[in-house]
Amino acid sequence: MIVPKNSPGDVIENVELLERLPRTKTRPYLWRARCYCGNEFRAVPSDLRSGRVKSCGCFNRQSLSKRIRHGASRVSGWTPEYRSWAGIKQRCSNPTDRAYRNYGGRGIAICDRWKTSFQNFLDDMGLKPGPGYSIDRIDNDKGYSPENCRWATPDIQNRNRRSVKVVLLGGESMTFKEAAKVVGVSGVSARRRIKRHGITHQEAIDFYALKQSLR
């Protein structure tokens, strides 16, 4: 498959690509782009790819007001919230992104409300509760939307990974590793039993929980 170098929605440095403008007799084609500060401008593709152009020019201006037009930017660059939004768009929509295979490549999409509007994303999600939080999908098989996203800590996100098995113990949901520790067995021993008897993770925890209650 031939992947285009760039397409609308891609983010390069501090710039989001909006529209490819056709070439004319006097100039090559340009990108209509949006700077992290909210300003729209036009740029030569090679200047963006090489890093010669990293903003609309606001990095070199002295006026702070022109750096904060969309209400969520900082002088030093994008806010954490804007970076999260831009990252979502990249991994869901850009086939050249390293994470695309695990997101857009397997059908994970960003909802229409967020796809073209950072402000909608910010209105729905609010600011990060703290520096240790990042965007998390509640259901890993569904896309990014207000109903399926939250700000979460790494511990919560680790529990939500597709590779993490979640079981019930005493009516409480916990990871297989946590449950194994509670019932007094190592995760290695519990997995050996699963493999040996062809049972589920839940059945293994139920077995060890019953064994523990009979002691």
JOVEN-V224346 format. One record per residue. N is the residue number from 1. PSI is psi in whole degrees, -180 to 180 (999 if undefined). OMEGA is omega in radians with two decimals (999 if undefined). D_LAST is the distance of its C-alpha to the last C-alpha in Angstrom with 1 decimal. Layout:
N:PSI:OMEGA:D_LAST
N:PSI:OMEGA:D_LAST
//
This chain:
1:132:3.11:60.7
2:121:-3.11:63.2
3:127:3.13:61.8
4:153:-3.09:64.4
5:-46:3.11:64.6
6:157:3.12:64.0
7:162:3.14:63.9
8:136:-3.10:63.9
9:-20:3.10:60.7
10:153:3.11:60.1
11:126:3.10:59.8
12:119:-3.09:61.6
13:-116:-3.11:61.2
14:19:-2.98:61.9
15:132:3.05:63.7
16:129:3.13:62.7
17:130:-3.08:65.0
18:-49:-3.03:66.3
19:135:3.07:69.2
20:119:-3.12:71.1
21:136:-3.07:74.8
22:152:3.09:77.3
23:158:3.07:79.7
24:-177:3.14:83.4
25:-25:-3.06:86.5
26:-9:-3.13:86.3
27:157:3.05:82.6
28:175:3.13:79.4
29:154:-3.12:76.6
30:164:2.97:74.6
31:132:2.86:71.3
32:123:-2.98:71.2
33:162:3.09:68.2
34:125:3.10:66.4
35:160:3.10:65.8
36:-25:-3.12:62.6
37:-8:3.12:64.9
38:-17:3.14:65.8
39:140:3.00:69.3
40:145:3.14:70.3
41:175:3.11:72.6
42:143:-3.10:73.8
43:151:3.06:73.1
44:131:-3.09:74.0
45:-44:-3.10:70.9
46:-32:3.11:71.5
47:-36:3.11:71.6
48:-46:-3.10:68.1
49:-33:-3.11:66.6
50:-14:-3.12:68.1
51:2:3.11:66.9
52:-31:3.08:70.5
53:117:-3.11:69.8
54:-3:3.14:66.6
55:-178:3.10:67.6
56:-6:-3.07:70.5
57:-2:-3.07:72.0
58:-23:3.09:70.2
59:-29:-3.06:68.9
60:1:-3.13:72.4
61:155:3.13:73.5
62:-21:-3.08:73.6
63:116:-3.13:73.1
64:-29:-3.07:69.5
65:-32:-3.14:70.1
66:-9:3.12:70.6
67:-4:-3.00:67.2
68:30:-3.02:65.2
69:-40:-3.09:66.8
70:2:3.00:63.6
71:-1:-3.11:62.0
72:15:3.13:58.9
73:159:3.08:60.4
74:160:-3.11:60.7
75:-36:-3.06:63.5
76:-8:-3.13:61.3
77:-162:-3.12:60.2
78:150:3.00:57.8
79:163:3.09:55.3
80:-37:-3.13:51.6
81:-41:-3.14:51.7
82:-37:3.10:54.7
83:-39:3.11:53.2
84:-45:3.13:50.1
85:-46:3.14:52.4
86:-39:3.12:54.5
87:-40:3.10:51.5
88:-47:-3.12:50.3
89:-41:-3.13:53.7
90:-53:-3.04:54.0
91:-17:3.10:50.7
92:-26:-2.96:51.3
93:-16:-3.04:55.0
94:107:-3.11:56.2
95:-18:3.13:55.7
96:-9:3.13:56.7
97:140:-3.07:53.8
98:-28:-3.10:51.1
99:-2:-3.04:48.3
100:-39:-3.10:50.2
101:-38:-3.08:48.4
102:-1:-3.12:45.1
103:-92:3.13:46.7
104:-35:-3.13:50.1
105:-21:3.09:49.8
106:20:3.00:46.8
107:5:3.10:48.3
108:122:-3.06:47.1
109:165:3.04:50.1
110:137:-3.06:51.2
111:157:-3.11:52.3
112:-33:-3.11:56.1
113:-34:-3.12:55.9
114:-22:-2.97:54.7
115:-39:-3.06:56.5
116:8:-3.07:59.8
117:109:3.03:59.1
118:-36:-3.11:57.3
119:-39:3.08:58.2
120:-42:3.09:56.3
121:-46:-3.12:53.2
122:-39:3.11:53.6
123:-39:-3.09:54.2
124:-40:-3.03:51.0
125:-27:-3.06:48.6
126:-177:3.12:50.2
127:156:3.07:50.0
128:137:3.12:47.0
129:-24:-3.11:44.8
130:173:-3.09:44.7
131:-21:-3.10:45.4
132:3:-3.07:41.8
133:150:3.02:42.0
134:170:-3.08:43.3
135:139:-3.08:43.8
136:136:3.05:40.8
137:128:-3.10:40.7
138:-45:3.06:37.9
139:113:-3.06:38.0
140:-12:3.13:38.7
141:1:3.10:40.5
142:165:-3.04:43.0
143:-168:-3.13:45.9
144:118:3.14:47.0
145:164:3.14:48.0
146:-34:-3.08:47.6
147:-20:-3.02:44.9
148:10:-3.09:42.7
149:155:3.11:43.1
150:162:2.96:42.0
151:127:-3.06:42.2
152:155:3.09:38.8
153:164:3.11:37.4
154:-37:-3.13:36.3
155:-45:-3.14:32.6
156:-41:-3.12:33.1
157:-37:3.11:35.2
158:-37:3.11:32.8
159:-22:-3.04:30.2
160:-1:-3.13:33.1
161:149:3.14:34.1
162:-30:-3.07:34.3
163:-12:-3.12:32.3
164:125:3.12:29.3
165:130:3.13:26.6
166:133:-3.12:25.4
167:172:3.08:22.3
168:135:3.09:20.9
169:116:-3.10:17.5
170:31:3.13:17.2
171:1:-3.12:20.9
172:136:3.10:21.9
173:130:3.11:23.9
174:166:3.13:23.2
175:158:3.12:23.9
176:-41:-3.13:21.7
177:-42:3.12:21.6
178:-43:-3.12:20.5
179:-40:3.13:17.8
180:-40:3.13:16.4
181:-39:-3.12:16.4
182:-40:-3.10:14.5
183:5:3.00:11.6
184:35:3.11:11.7
185:148:3.12:13.8
186:153:3.11:17.5
187:-34:3.13:20.0
188:-46:-3.13:21.5
189:-41:-3.14:18.5
190:-39:3.14:18.0
191:-33:3.08:21.8
192:-40:3.13:21.8
193:-39:3.11:19.5
194:-46:-3.11:21.9
195:-40:-3.07:24.8
196:-41:-3.04:23.6
197:-4:3.12:22.7
198:39:-3.11:25.2
199:172:3.14:22.9
200:167:3.09:23.4
201:-40:3.12:21.8
202:-42:-3.14:20.5
203:-35:3.11:18.9
204:-44:3.13:17.2
205:-39:3.10:15.7
206:-40:3.14:14.7
207:-48:-3.10:12.9
208:-30:3.09:10.9
209:-42:3.10:10.4
210:-43:3.13:9.0
211:-39:-3.13:6.8
212:-36:-3.11:5.5
213:-21:-3.10:5.6
214:-4:-3.11:3.8
215:999:999:0.0
//
